[in-house]
Amino acid sequence: MQGNGEDHANDDTLPATARAVGFASPFDRAEWFDLLAAHGFAEQGRHDARGDCGAVSAWLPLRLEKPGHVSGLTCWYSFAIRPLYDGPAHPGERGEALRDLFARLRGRAARLTLYPVPAIDGLPGDLAIALRAAGWWVKAAPAGDRHWLDLAGLTHDLWWDGRPGALRNTVKRKAKKGVVDIALFTRFDADAWAAYETIYAASWKPEEGDPALLRAFAEAESARGTFRMGLARIDGTPVAAQYWTVEDGTAFIHKLAHVEDSLKASPGTLLSAALFRHVIEVDGVTRADFGTGNDAYKRDWMNRHDRLWRIEAFNPARLAAWGPASKAFARSLLRKDI
């Protein structure tokens, strides 16, 4: 059954039951997008795009960038943007619901930007196929990196044996000295979070993008039972902190920071080692996701690397799309796009 192409009521909102294909993620739930909107990441307007086929609905939370231009509702904390689905689907119906979503979206947008799109579960290809079938001009190009860990049945010790020798030696030597004390938390702790914020402010990292959003996210994840946090102290003083979550067999590494003058004791490395042991041996995860970015240290802990993709789509029925489309496709001639 094909989607009928008619817009549903403007007050349609993403249902709490909508899910992405594949493993679950904290960035694929209605609560996450509501949190982003509540913290001002859709100030110019939010639109939960919808398409239907049979009993299944496809959803894609979007925000208005400027008149005629919409993008995925994300922020710098987001690991990915993926289409979500609600309802039982027969073979092929999800793809048709997604095509219907993009066909309807042509009635309200000249341009669409989606980033970061992960290379998993048929993406970015399924998005590009649905967009083209709906009549959009599409440019999809690699634009970032994702490092992740596939344990594939490995125990913690087998995984650790495969890490670089320099990393394993550092953990062994620094742990033996007993200078760093490690504390792990599975529920939000206000004092530990305040210590994280102090450490982050004193670290090498740029100013925190939105501390209030991050704290609200951490508190919400604690209520769901997915919250994991580590705090490292030297002589009672917090010097390193990390915030993770665990869900559907995956550990998501959201934030990590350490005080610069503590580097000789390697508190961040010891803290990572302790958190990896906990999520593997206690939580039983089979994957870990280090989010976006190609930082060299991520390769020491992870064994998989994928490119992230940016999708730019242009509505040929809108003259406002022609200029940006011409520029985008001219640049894409020098790249490997799909």
N, C-alpha and C positions, 0 to 999 in steps of 0.2 A: 504494500500500500504506500503510495507516494504521499509526501507532505502536501497540504493543500495550498501552501504559499501565502495564506492569509495571516496577518499579524494577530497575535493574541493581545489581550488587554495590556495597556502600558504598565499596569501594576504587577505583571508577572515577575516573580522573583525566583531566584535559584532555590530549589527545594533542598532541604537538609539531607534528603536521601540520595541526591545525585552523587555519582562517583566516576572517577576516571577508569579507563581500562588498565588492567595490570595491578601492580602493588599500590597500596594506599600511601598517601602522603599528607602531611599537615597542610600542604598548600593546595589541596584539591577539595576542600570542604567549604560549605557555605559559611561556616563560622569565620574562616580566615578572610574571605572576601568582605564579610560584614565588618570585621575588625579593621581592614584597610579603609573601607569607606568611612567608618567612625573616626578614623585618625586623619582624615583629610586627603586620602589618595585618590579620591574621585570628586574633587571639589567642583569641577565643571559639569559633572553629571555621570551617573552610572547607568549602564544598560546591560541587563542579563539577556543576551541574545539567545533565542530559542528556535529549534526546529523539531519537526515531528515526523515519525514514520511508524505506522502501526501503533503499538502500545509504548514505544520508546520515544523519549524526548532527548535531544542533544542540547547542551547548555554551554555558554561561553561568557563569563563575566568580563565586561568591557568598561572602559572609562573614556570620556570625551577629552581628547587632547586639545582640539580646537574645532570650530565648525567644520563638519564633514570628515574629520579624522578621528577614528577610535583606535584604541589599543587594548591589549590584555590588561586586566586589573592586577597589577603586580607592584612590588617595590623592591628595594635593594636587598631585602631579606628573602625574597622569593627564590626558590630553587628552580621553579618551572611554571609554565602555563600550559594546561592541557584541556581539551574538551571533556566535559562531564556528561554522563548519561543517567537517565532515570527511567525505570520501567523495563520489563522483559523485552528482549530483542531476538528476532529470528535472524538467520544469516543474511548479511547485507543491509539490515535495517538501520544499524547505527550509522553506516556510511551515508545512507539516504537521508537520515535525520540531520546529519551534519551538513549535507548539501542543501537541505531545506533551510537550515539556519542561515547559511551564507547567502542563499537566494533572498531571504527576507531582509537580511542586513543591507543588501544593495538599495533598498528603499530608503535608507536613512544615512548612508555613509558613502563617501567617495574613496576613502583610503582606510586600510586596516594594517596595524602593526602588531605582531605577536613575538615576544621575546621574554625569557629564554624558553625555547622549545627543545625538549630533550630528544635524543635519538633512541627512543624506546617504544615498544608496543605499537609499531607501525608508523610512528611519527619520525620526521615531519611529513613523510609522504602522504599519509591519509589526509592531513590538512590541505596540502597542496592539491591533491586530487579532487577533494570536495569543493574547494574554492574555484578551481578551473571549471568543474562541472556546473557550478552556479553562475559562471560567466565572468569571473574576476580575472584580471591579469595578475600573475603571481610570480614573485621572485623569492626564492628560498635559498639562503646562503649560510655557511658556517660562520659563527660569530661569537666564539667563546669556547670554554672547556669545562668539562665535568670529570672529576676523579672520584672513583668509587671502589668499594671493596666487594668482591664476590668470594665468599668463603667456600661455596660449592662443596659442602660436607666437611670442610676442614675444622679441626678443633682449634682452640686458641693457641695451643703449643705448636701445632703444625704450621699455622699461619705465622706465628712469631718467628719460627725457625727460618721462614722464607724472607724475613725483612732484612734490609741491608746490615752488614756486620757492624758498621759504625754506629747505627742506631741502637742495635742490641747491646753493644759494648757500653755506650753512653748510659743506657738505662741500668745496666748491671753495676757500673762503677758508681754512679750518682746515688742509686738506691742504697748501696752498701755503706755509704758515708752517713746516712741517716740524718742529713741536714734538713730535708724537706718532709713535712708532714702533709698527708693527703686525707681529705674528707670528701666523701661522696654523698649526694643528696638525691632522693627519689621523689621529694615533694618540695614545692617552693618554700624557701626560707628567706624572710625579709632581710635578715642580717647578712646572709651569704650573698644575696643579690646586691646589697649595698656595697659589699666588698668587691664584687665583680665590677660594678660601675666605677669604683675608685681605681681599681687596677686598669681598667680600660682607658680611663682618662690619663693615666700615667704611662701608657704603653706607647709603642711606635705607631699605632694605628690612627687613622684620621678620626675626627670628631664623630661620635655615634650619630647615625642618621636620624633615628627617632626613638629615644630611650623609653618614652611612655608606651609606644606601640610594642616594643620588644618586651617590656615588663608585662604588659597585658597579655601578650601571646604566651609568655612563660607561665603566668598564673593560670591561664586557660588550659594549657597542656598539663599542668600539675593536677587540675581538677579532673582531667581525663585519665590520669595515671601514666602518662607518657613522658613526664618530665625527668631529666637526668642532668645533674650538675656536679662539677668537681671544683674543689678549692684547695690550692696548695699554699702552705704557710712556711715561713722560715722564722724561727724564734717567735712564733705567735703572730707574725705579721703576714697578712695575705699578700702573695706575690704573683699568683697565676690563677686563672679561673676559666672554665669552659662550660658552655650550655649546649646540651644535646637533647634530642627526644628519640623515643623508640616507638615504632608503629609497624604492624603487619610484617614483622621480620626484618625491618630496616632500622638502623641507627642513623639519625640525621644530625650532622655536626653543624650547629648554627653559629656559635660564637666562641672565640678563644682569644685570650690576651694574657700577657705577662708584663711585669715591671722590668724595664731594661736592665737595671743594675743587679738583677737577680740571675742573669744569664749563666754565670759560672756554675750555678747549682742545677741548671736545666730543669726548673720546676715545671715548665710547660710540657716538656717531653715526658717527665715522670707522670704528670697528670693524664696526658693522653694514653700512656701505657695502662694506667689504672682503669680509665674509663673503657678502653677497648676490652680489657679482661672482663670487666663487669658486664658489658652489653653482650659479649659473646658467651660467657659462662653462666651468667645469671639470667639475663633476658633471652638468651638463645637466638640472637639475630643471625641471619645468614647473609646480610648485606650491610654496608655502611656507605653513606653518601656525604661527601665533603663539599657539596654545593657547587657554586659557580667559581671559576677562577683557575688559573694554571700555576699557582704557587709551587715552587720546587719542592718544598717540604711535604706536600701532599703525596708525592710519588713514593716517599719512604714508607707510608702507611697503607697505601692503596695498591691494588693490582690491576685496575681497569681504567681506561681513559676513553671518553667519548667527546665528540664535538657537540656543542650547543648550536642551535640554529635560530636565525632571525627570518621571519616571514613578513614580507611586504606585499600587500595585495591592493590592487587599484581597480576601481569600478569604471569600466569604459563608458558607461552611460552618463557619467559626470565629467564635464569639461575640466573641472578643478583637479581631476586625477591625472590628466594627460601630461602636464609638465613634470610633476614628480615622478611619474612612471617612466618618462623618457630618460630622465637623469639616472634613475635606478637601474634600468636595463642597459644603459650605456656602460655603467660601472661594472655590471655583472658579466660583461663580455670577457673581463680579465680574471674572473673567478670561476670556481666549480659550483654552479648553482643547479637547482633541480626545478 
